[in-house]
Amino acid sequence: MAKGYVLTSVMKRLDNAVYKEVSGTLRDGFESGSIRYGLSNNGMELSPMKYTKDLISSVTLKKLQDVENCIRKGDLKVADFTGFEQDEDEKTGKQR
């Protein structure tokens, strides 16, 4: 990507996902299945916008932070367009 031309982006936090899964396996043993990582469980986050932050107004940045916080807390649900069905843990919010 060309620096300064993408206003926002999302970073996949595979470090958090791997740490959480390895820690859980060591603590509780291996459990097969799939787990979706997103904002609510620190599997992704907005990029720091290193090259474009100055192009976005402080009001808009604040709104982005507010939306991110609402998603993290579960106050705002994000539609799932992947076509995959959720398992019961995902539907209930249970974390492994």
N, C-alpha and C positions, 0 to 999 in steps of 0.2 A: 504494500500500500504506500501511496505517496504521503509523506509527512505533511500534516496540516490540511488534508482533504477529507478525512473521515472524522465527523464530529464526535460520535460516541461509538463505543464498541464494548463487547463483553469479553472478559477473560475467563477461560475455563480454569478452575482451581483444582486441577488433578492432584496437586500435592495434598490438599485437604481431604479429597476423596480417598486417596490411597492410604493416608495416615489413619483415617477413621476406620477403613475396612480392615487394615492389618491389625490395628489396636483391638478392634472388636473380635477378630478371629483369635488373637492371642488370649484375650480375656474370656471369651465365651465359646470358642471353637468355631469351626467353619460352618456356615449356613449358606446353602446355594440359593440363588435367586437373582433378581435384578433390582437395583436401587437407582432411582433417578436423583441426580444432584442438580440443584438450582440455587437461587438466591437464599431460599429459606433454610438450607442446610450447608451454606458456604461452599457450594460446588461451582459457583460462578459469581462474578461481581463486575460492576461497571469498570471499565478501564480508567486509569487516572487521567486520560485525555491530555497527555504530556504536551502535544503539539497543537492542540485545538482549544484548550480550556479558555483561552483569552478570546475566542470567537463566540462563546456562549455567555449570555447575560447571567448575572448572579441570581436573578429571579428564576430563570430556567434551571440553573444548576441546583438551586434549592428545591425546585419541584421534582427534579430527577432524584434527589436524595430522599425526599418525602415518599415518592412512589416506591423506591427501593426498600425503604424502611417498612412501608405497609405490606409489601410482598413478604419480606423477611418475617414479620410478625403474624402473617396469615390473615391480615385484614383485607387484603386484595388478592383475589385468586386470578391466576394467569391461565388462559385457555390452553389446552393441550391439543396441538394439531399434528402430532406425530402419527396418529393412527394406531398406537399401541394401547392396549388396555392396561389399566392400573391393577396391581394386586391389592389384597385387603390391607396390607401395611401402608401402602401409599394412600389409599382412600381414607384411612383412619388417622394418618399422620404419624403412625408409629415409626420410630427410628430404631435401626439396628445398631 
